[in-house]
Amino acid sequence: NNMEAVLAAAIGCMGLAWMPDFLAADALADGRLQQVLPALPTHPGQFSLLWPGGRHPSARLRVFIDYAVAHLFQGAPEKGTAGIKSFQAQ
């Protein structure tokens, strides 16, 4: 379940790996990895940020959320917050 370990194993020629595209992007670009099954659907990854219910995110948390959206999903088909879902636990 550790994507960094999956990436390291794939780069080390230990087999095929299916991982979020943002994680493989640098290794694909510089030739350490090669896409071999292009017909498979891409895996953009999924992240969840949780904080206590009934609170608005603090300024620090808001900065982190904005950073994560801007940098973790570079290269995703839809940029920005269009794919972000928010709900409050009951």
Backbone as a chain_set.jsonl record, in Angstrom:
{"seq": "NNMEAVLAAAIGCMGLAWMPDFLAADALADGRLQQVLPALPTHPGQFSLLWPGGRHPSARLRVFIDYAVAHLFQGAPEKGTAGIKSFQAQ", "coords": {"N": [[0.798, -1.207, 0.0], [2.147, 1.151, -0.056], [2.914, 3.692, -2.041], [5.337, 4.915, -2.739], [7.132, 2.851, -2.322], [6.221, 1.058, -4.253], [6.829, 2.532, -6.551], [9.664, 2.665, -6.32], [10.256, -0.073, -6.526], [9.381, -0.621, -9.131], [11.091, 1.047, -10.63], [13.43, -0.232, -9.978], [13.336, -2.458, -11.581], [11.657, -4.585, -10.772], [9.231, -5.492, -11.598], [5.912, -4.965, -13.015], [4.005, -1.972, -12.466], [1.175, -0.254, -11.21], [0.254, 2.902, -10.733], [-0.486, 6.159, -9.287], [-0.59, 8.709, -11.76], [0.729, 11.164, -11.313], [2.725, 10.439, -9.576], [4.389, 8.795, -11.051], [5.242, 10.449, -13.076], [7.751, 11.967, -13.264], [9.667, 9.886, -13.423], [8.809, 8.611, -15.744], [9.221, 10.677, -17.577], [12.016, 11.041, -17.545], [12.921, 8.605, -18.386], [13.361, 6.472, -16.634], [11.212, 4.869, -16.111], [8.863, 3.108, -18.183], [5.918, 3.245, -20.054], [3.922, 0.448, -20.519], [1.463, -0.742, -20.918], [-0.646, 0.881, -22.378], [-3.391, 0.841, -22.84], [-4.709, 0.426, -20.479], [-6.725, 1.99, -17.97], [-5.912, 5.268, -16.717], [-4.567, 6.184, -13.522], [-5.308, 8.559, -11.501], [-5.025, 8.974, -8.789], [-6.094, 9.436, -5.36], [-6.995, 11.491, -2.712], [-7.656, 12.333, 0.677], [-8.541, 14.857, 2.914], [-8.969, 15.446, 6.244], [-10.63, 17.096, 8.923], [-11.658, 18.256, 12.187], [-15.212, 18.139, 12.63], [-17.66, 20.773, 12.299], [-15.991, 22.9, 12.337], [-14.338, 25.507, 10.617], [-11.7, 25.28, 8.24], [-8.458, 26.071, 9.501], [-6.325, 28.94, 8.895], [-3.748, 28.033, 8.274], [-4.272, 25.354, 7.549], [-5.922, 25.807, 5.347], [-4.094, 26.979, 3.579], [-2.426, 24.76, 3.172], [-4.251, 22.975, 1.943], [-4.828, 24.4, -0.422], [-2.258, 24.397, -1.545], [-1.836, 21.615, -1.892], [-3.842, 20.983, -3.77], [-2.965, 22.519, -5.936], [-0.404, 21.466, -6.489], [-0.171, 18.627, -6.13], [-1.775, 17.469, -8.002], [-0.886, 18.083, -10.539], [-0.947, 17.914, -14.02], [-3.222, 16.438, -14.103], [-6.361, 15.823, -15.764], [-8.379, 17.715, -15.144], [-7.844, 20.737, -13.708], [-7.491, 22.547, -10.626], [-10.146, 22.984, -8.259], [-12.279, 21.481, -9.096], [-12.766, 18.703, -8.97], [-12.859, 18.189, -6.299], [-14.41, 17.036, -3.43], [-16.467, 17.834, -0.711], [-17.574, 17.229, 2.559], [-19.348, 17.088, 5.657], [-18.812, 15.165, 8.477], [-21.235, 13.417, 10.406]], "CA": [[0.0, 0.0, 0.0], [3.017, 2.318, -0.051], [3.169, 4.012, -3.439], [6.764, 5.175, -2.949], [7.762, 1.533, -2.431], [5.844, 0.537, -5.568], [7.638, 3.278, -7.517], [11.053, 2.211, -6.207], [10.329, -1.435, -7.053], [9.26, -0.548, -10.592], [12.346, 1.619, -11.136], [14.438, -1.268, -9.764], [13.068, -3.589, -12.496], [11.087, -5.695, -10.014], [7.937, -5.869, -12.145], [5.0, -3.922, -13.473], [3.365, -1.223, -11.382], [0.076, 0.643, -11.563], [0.34, 3.919, -9.688], [-0.986, 7.466, -9.714], [0.24, 9.282, -12.812], [1.6, 12.222, -10.801], [3.865, 9.812, -8.911], [5.261, 8.217, -12.074], [5.525, 11.431, -14.131], [9.182, 12.273, -13.406], [10.373, 8.68, -13.867], [8.446, 8.412, -17.146], [9.837, 11.749, -18.37], [13.474, 10.886, -17.676], [13.237, 7.296, -18.934], [13.542, 5.404, -15.643], [10.052, 4.002, -16.296], [8.279, 3.125, -19.515], [4.541, 2.756, -20.051], [3.858, -0.759, -21.341], [0.063, -1.122, -21.144], [-1.349, 2.157, -22.496], [-4.842, 0.674, -22.911], [-5.282, 0.433, -19.131], [-7.112, 3.341, -17.532], [-4.939, 5.945, -15.861], [-4.891, 6.206, -12.095], [-4.872, 9.876, -11.05], [-4.832, 9.021, -7.342], [-7.182, 9.995, -4.567], [-6.55, 11.937, -1.405], [-8.679, 12.887, 1.562], [-8.081, 15.687, 4.021], [-10.004, 15.444, 7.272], [-10.437, 17.931, 10.103], [-12.827, 18.124, 13.065], [-16.465, 18.7, 12.16], [-18.135, 21.985, 12.953], [-14.965, 23.936, 12.278], [-13.801, 25.885, 9.315], [-10.259, 25.03, 8.279], [-7.625, 27.193, 9.936], [-5.586, 29.574, 7.795], [-2.649, 27.126, 7.914], [-4.83, 24.221, 6.827], [-6.393, 26.309, 4.052], [-2.899, 27.127, 2.74], [-2.004, 23.412, 2.784], [-5.23, 22.46, 0.978], [-4.591, 25.088, -1.691], [-0.984, 23.897, -2.075], [-2.031, 20.239, -2.343], [-4.627, 21.016, -5.002], [-2.165, 23.102, -7.013], [0.834, 20.755, -6.794], [-0.261, 17.172, -6.151], [-2.554, 17.001, -9.136], [-0.403, 18.636, -11.797], [-1.061, 16.945, -15.1], [-4.552, 15.831, -14.105], [-7.169, 16.434, -16.814], [-9.078, 18.893, -14.63], [-7.059, 21.401, -12.671], [-8.277, 23.346, -9.697], [-10.905, 22.275, -7.232], [-13.501, 20.931, -9.68], [-12.992, 17.33, -8.557], [-12.77, 18.061, -4.852], [-15.7, 16.91, -2.768], [-16.38, 18.179, 0.698], [-18.76, 16.946, 3.352], [-19.096, 17.116, 7.093], [-19.251, 13.948, 9.157], [-22.288, 13.643, 11.402]], "C": [[0.84, 1.271, 0.0], [3.435, 2.615, -1.485], [4.633, 4.341, -3.714], [7.531, 3.86, -3.087], [7.446, 0.897, -3.779], [6.678, 1.217, -6.649], [9.084, 2.792, -7.499], [11.219, 0.803, -6.778], [10.252, -1.432, -8.577], [10.536, 0.002, -11.217], [13.478, 0.599, -11.011], [14.207, -2.53, -10.582], [12.51, -4.808, -11.766], [9.7, -6.086, -10.505], [7.143, -4.673, -12.619], [4.371, -3.23, -12.277], [2.254, -0.363, -11.957], [-0.011, 1.639, -10.435], [-0.24, 5.221, -10.195], [-0.028, 8.108, -10.719], [1.167, 10.376, -12.304], [2.841, 11.642, -10.128], [4.874, 9.275, -9.928], [5.77, 9.242, -13.079], [7.015, 11.696, -14.33], [9.955, 11.07, -13.945], [10.034, 8.34, -15.317], [9.167, 9.424, -18.031], [11.332, 11.535, -18.565], [13.897, 9.468, -18.084], [13.478, 6.185, -17.928], [12.395, 4.416, -15.68], [9.555, 4.148, -17.724], [6.861, 2.575, -19.407], [4.456, 1.57, -21.007], [2.429, -1.216, -21.639], [-0.789, 0.143, -21.27], [-2.871, 2.032, -22.551], [-5.498, 0.65, -21.533], [-5.671, 1.849, -18.743], [-6.031, 3.955, -16.643], [-5.459, 5.99, -14.438], [-4.424, 7.547, -11.545], [-4.626, 9.969, -9.551], [-6.015, 9.664, -6.641], [-6.642, 10.335, -3.192], [-7.745, 12.458, -0.621], [-7.992, 13.708, 2.634], [-9.227, 15.779, 5.01], [-9.628, 16.403, 8.384], [-11.711, 17.877, 10.916], [-14.063, 18.817, 12.499], [-16.855, 19.947, 12.934], [-17.127, 23.118, 12.953], [-14.666, 24.276, 10.826], [-12.31, 25.6, 9.372], [-9.502, 26.283, 8.714], [-6.915, 27.783, 8.722], [-4.444, 28.67, 7.336], [-3.16, 25.937, 7.1], [-5.299, 24.652, 5.446], [-5.223, 26.474, 3.078], [-2.429, 25.751, 2.262], [-2.95, 22.824, 1.743], [-4.994, 23.087, -0.387], [-3.304, 24.601, -2.353], [-1.167, 22.489, -2.65], [-2.792, 20.197, -3.662], [-3.776, 21.503, -6.168], [-0.986, 22.231, -7.425], [0.71, 19.24, -6.88], [-0.971, 16.651, -7.385], [-2.142, 17.656, -10.435], [-0.483, 17.553, -12.854], [-2.394, 16.226, -15.113], [-5.396, 16.526, -15.167], [-7.887, 17.695, -16.364], [-8.245, 19.494, -13.523], [-7.993, 22.196, -11.767], [-9.05, 22.469, -8.741], [-12.162, 21.607, -7.777], [-13.796, 19.521, -9.186], [-12.982, 17.12, -7.062], [-14.171, 18.033, -4.261], [-15.514, 17.192, -1.295], [-17.683, 17.784, 1.38], [-18.366, 16.95, 4.812], [-19.648, 15.844, 7.71], [-20.278, 14.295, 10.22], [-21.912, 12.996, 12.705]], "O": [[0.284, 2.368, 0.051], [4.222, 1.873, -2.073], [5.125, 4.075, -4.811], [8.47, 3.766, -3.878], [8.312, 0.265, -4.384], [7.178, 0.555, -7.559], [9.664, 2.536, -8.555], [12.215, 0.519, -7.443], [10.987, -2.167, -9.236], [11.01, -0.523, -12.224], [14.383, 0.571, -11.846], [14.817, -3.563, -10.309], [12.851, -5.942, -12.104], [9.052, -6.932, -9.889], [7.62, -3.538, -12.628], [4.223, -3.823, -11.208], [2.378, 0.186, -13.052], [-0.315, 1.271, -9.3], [-0.463, 5.378, -11.395], [1.19, 8.057, -10.55], [2.283, 10.513, -12.806], [3.892, 12.281, -10.11], [6.08, 9.303, -9.682], [6.66, 8.925, -13.868], [7.496, 11.653, -15.462], [10.803, 11.22, -14.825], [10.887, 7.831, -16.044], [9.663, 9.078, -19.103], [11.861, 11.817, -19.641], [15.089, 9.163, -18.124], [13.771, 5.057, -18.324], [12.568, 3.251, -15.322], [9.787, 5.16, -18.384], [6.63, 1.561, -18.749], [4.864, 1.668, -22.164], [2.227, -2.019, -22.55], [-1.571, 0.45, -20.37], [-3.573, 3.019, -22.331], [-6.711, 0.832, -21.423], [-5.011, 2.806, -19.149], [-5.331, 3.251, -15.915], [-6.658, 5.848, -14.195], [-3.263, 7.675, -11.156], [-4.065, 10.962, -9.087], [-6.829, 10.349, -7.26], [-5.915, 9.548, -2.587], [-8.714, 12.958, -1.192], [-6.977, 13.293, 3.194], [-10.34, 16.155, 4.64], [-8.458, 16.518, 8.749], [-12.755, 17.489, 10.39], [-13.985, 19.923, 11.963], [-16.435, 20.148, 14.074], [-17.388, 24.182, 13.513], [-14.738, 23.426, 9.938], [-11.711, 25.672, 10.445], [-9.857, 27.403, 8.346], [-6.912, 27.184, 7.646], [-4.196, 28.552, 6.136], [-2.562, 25.559, 6.093], [-5.092, 23.928, 4.471], [-5.344, 26.151, 1.896], [-2.074, 25.585, 1.095], [-2.497, 22.235, 0.762], [-4.963, 22.385, -1.397], [-3.258, 24.414, -3.568], [-0.711, 22.202, -3.756], [-2.422, 19.452, -4.57], [-3.859, 20.957, -7.268], [-0.595, 22.247, -8.593], [1.442, 18.621, -7.653], [-0.778, 15.498, -7.769], [-2.958, 17.777, -11.349], [-0.125, 16.402, -12.602], [-2.676, 15.474, -16.046], [-5.175, 17.704, -15.448], [-7.992, 18.651, -17.132], [-7.969, 18.842, -12.516], [-9.139, 22.472, -12.119], [-8.649, 21.342, -8.451], [-13.028, 21.206, -7.0], [-14.962, 19.171, -8.999], [-13.087, 15.985, -6.597], [-15.004, 18.891, -4.552], [-14.499, 16.819, -0.707], [-18.767, 17.987, 0.832], [-17.19, 16.83, 5.154], [-20.807, 15.488, 7.495], [-20.196, 15.345, 10.856], [-22.669, 13.072, 13.673]]}, "num_chains": 1, "name": "protein.A"}
